C-alpha cells in the first residue's frame, strides 16, 4: 500500500469497469457507506478512504496548516486518484465532501466523469444577501464551543438532530458512535472549516456533470441551499428525495442507491 494508501486508509472493492470513489462527510468515516456498498460493488470498482483525522487514517499526517481550508482535503482526493492511477472517476460525496470533490474537479476536471452530491451545501451560513444556508454564525460558534467543552455531549446532541429519524433511534446511536470515535481536536477544526466554508464563488468554475441529491426535511441543509447549488452549477441535475434527515445513505439506502444507479445509467 502506498504512503497515500496508509495516510487515508484506502480500500478498493468490486470488479466493475467504471470507478466510483466514496467520500464520507464530517464526523464519519468510510464505514458509513456500508448500506449502499454491496449494490455498488456489484457494478463498479469502488474506492473507499478516510480523511486524515477520521476512521483509521494516519492521525500523524494531520496539520492545521494543511487542513485549515477544504483545499487540503481536495488535494488528498487528487493524491489518491494519482497514487492509484484512477481515471474517469465517479465521485460520490456526502455533505461537505461534495464541495471537496468539486474543488478537486475544478483543479483536475480530466480525472472525473461524474459527481454525485448527497446533501450538499456551498455555504452553511445565512447571509445578508438573502442566501439561506440554514445556520446563523452564533449557532455555529455555540456548536464549536460545545465540542470543545463537552465532546460527548455535543455528539449525543448533534447525532439525532442531523439524522432526523426518530422512528429508528439506533441510527442516531450509530452516528453518535461515529462522532465520538473521532479525535476531538481534529474534529473541532474540521467542523470549523466545514461550517464556515463558503464556496459559492467556485460553483461557476465547476464543469463535471453533477447529480444533486437533496433530502426533504434536512435539518442541516435547507431546500433553498440545494436549489441554489442547482441554479449555479452548470451540468447539474436536481433530485428531491423522499428521505428525511441528512444521512439518506444510512437511513434510506434503497432510495439513495436507486437514484444513484438511475443517474449513472
N, C-alpha and C positions, 0 to 999 in steps of 0.2 A: 504494500500500500504506500502511495506517495506521501510526502510530508503534508500536502493539502488534504489527502485522504484521512490522515490521523487528526489533523487540526479540526476538520469539520465532520469527523466520524462518518465518512461517505460509505454508503451501501448501494449495491446495484442488484436488482432482481428482475425477473421477467426475460422473455426471449424475443420480444417483438422487433420489427424493423425500425419503427419510429421510437424516439427517445422522449420520455416525459421526466421532467425534473420537479419534484415536490418540495416546496419551500414553506416551512411552518411559520406561524405568527408569533408575536410577542408572548412570552410566558409558557411556550410549548416546546416540543422537540419533534423529531421525526415519527415518534410512536403515535402521534395524533392522527396520522393518516391510515391507521390500521383498519378502519371500517370500509374505506374505499380502495385500499391497496389490492386486495385479491382480484377485483374486477379489472383494475388497470394492468396488473402484471400478466394477465392472460393475453393482452393485446399489444403491450408496449414493453420496451426496456425501461425500467423505472429507476431513477437516481434519487436516493434519499440522503439527506445530510442534516446536521445540526449547526446552527450558527454558533460562533465562538461565544461561550458563556452559557450555552443551553445543552441539555442532554449529556451525551458522552463526548462532547467536543473537548479539545485541549484548552483548559482554562488559562494555562500559562501563556497562550498566544494572544490573550486579550490585553489591549492597551486602550486607555481612554482617548488617547490622541488619535488612534486609527478609527475608532468606532464612535466618535462624537457626532458623526452625521451618518445618514444612510449610505453614503458613498463607500464607506469602509466595508459594509455588508455586501454592497453590489459588487465590489472588487472580488470578494470571496466567491461569489457566484461565478464570475468570469474565470477565476483561478481554477475552480472545479471543472468547468467546461473545457478549459485549456489542458489541464493536467490529464484528463481522461479522453481527450481528443473527440469531444462530442460535437455534433453538428445538427442543424435544423431542430433545435431543442423546443419542445412544447413545455413552457414554463407555467406551472400551476402554483400560484402564491396565495396564501391566506392572509387577509388583513394587511398589516404593514409590509409583508413580503411582496404584495402586489406592486408597491412603489419601488421596493428594492429591485425586483425583476425588471420593472420599467426603466429604471436608471441604468441597469446593466444592458438593456436592449438599446437604449439611446447611444451608449458607448460603443457597442458592437452589434448592430442590428443583424449582421450576416450570420450570427450564431443562432438566431431564434426563428422558428417557424410560426408559432402562435403563442399568445399569452392567455391564460385563464386567471381571472382575478376573483377570489371569493371574499365577499365583504370588504371591498377596498375603499380607501378614502385618501384623497390627495392632501387633506388638511383636517385635523380633528377639532380645531377651534372655530367657534363662531366668530366671524369678523364683521367689522363695522360696515363693510361694503356689501352687506346683505347676504354674505356667504354663510350657509348653515353647516357647521361641522359637527355639532352635537354637544360640545363642551364649552364652558366658559373657562378662561385662564385660571380663575380662582379654584374651580373644580379640580383641575389638573395639579395645581400646587398642593391642594389638600391631599390628593391621592399620593403624590410623591412623598409628602411629609409622613403619611400613614405607613408607606413602605419602609421608610427609614426608622420609624419609631416602633412599629409592631408589624413585622413582615408577615407573620402567620395570620394576624388579624386582618391585614389587607387582603391576603389570599382568600380567606373564608368570606369576606365581604364581596370581593370582586367576582369570584367564580360564578355564583348563582345569578348575579346581575348580568354578566356577559353571556352566560349560557341561555338564560331566559327560557327555561324549560322546566317549570315546577312539577309537571307530571312525571318527570324522570330525574329525581334528585340525585341518583347515583352518577349521572353525567356531570353534574356540578361538582360532586365529590372528586371525580376523576380529574376534572380541570383544576380543582384546588390542589390536589396532589402534585400535578404538573407544575403549577405556580410555585409551590413550596419547595420543590426539588431544585429550583434554580439558585445560583449564587446571589444572595440578596443585594450585594453592592453592584454587580454587573446588571442584575435585573432592573434595579432602580435607574441606572444610567440608560439602559435600553428603553425603559418606559419614558424617560425624559426625551430621548431622541425621537421616539415614536410619536408621542402626543404633541410635541412642539414642531414636528416636521411640517413644512408647507411646500409641496411640490406642484402647486397649481401652475406655476410658470413653466415647468418642464413638460407639461402634457402636450404642448404644441410640437415638441421635438420627437415624440414617440410615433413610430410608424408601423410597428408589428401588429397584425390583426389580433384583436383582443375581445374576449368574452368577459363581460362584467356580470357577476352573479350577486344580485342584491337580495338579502333576506328581507322578508316582511317583518316588521316589528323587531328590528335590530337595535338593541339598546346601546350599542357602541357607534354604529354608523347609520345616521338617519337617511331616509329615502332621498332627500334633497342632495346629499353628498354623492350618492351613487349616480343620480341623474346629472349632476354637474360633471362628473367624470365622463359620462357617456357623451355629453354635449361637446366636451373639449378634447376628447381622444378620437382622432380620425381612425377609420377602420375598426370601430368598436361596435359590438352587439350587446344590447342590454337585456338581461333576463331577470325579471322579478320572480323570486321563488315563493313557494308556499311555506317553506321552512321559516321558523321564527328563531330569533337569537342571532348570535354572532359566530356560531361554530356548526354550520349545517353539515359539514363532512363528518361530524361526530353525532349530532342529534338527528339528522335526516340524510343518512348516507345514500339511500336508494335514489332520492330525488337528485342529490348532488351528482352522483355518478351518471345518472341518465342524461342530465343536461350536458355534462362534460362530453360523454360519448356522442351525443347528437351534434354538438358543435364541432367536434374533431372529425366526424364522418362527413 
